Amino acid sequence: MAYTPELSQSGSATLRRLAWFWGEPMTKSLEMLVEKTARQLSKKNAAGKVCSKCRDNSICETCPFQFRQQRAVQ
């Protein structure tokens, strides 16, 4: 990972509780949370809005938001 965000004390405590709930380590839980958020945004058809604000085109072919957009076009 190129960038490791620092969490606030409250954010870390929330993530820890989610990790306990899911029975996973915090690192895996953070990844799960990001993936779940991406799926929810895609379901709400927000993928195009995310893509329009994106500043990193290095993973467009595998990005969950781009995938949803391509799928909708097909």
C-alpha angles and dihedrals in degrees: 000000000000097000129034112194118215114230126216117245089258093047091049091049091050092049091048091054091049089050091053090047093051093039091233135118116268092251092055091042092054090052091047090050092052091048092048091049091050091051092049092050090048091051089053090053092245093130093101091051091052092048092049090057095042119118098185119072095173096103104030093126092057100030112120091224095051090046091056092049093049091046091053091052094050 
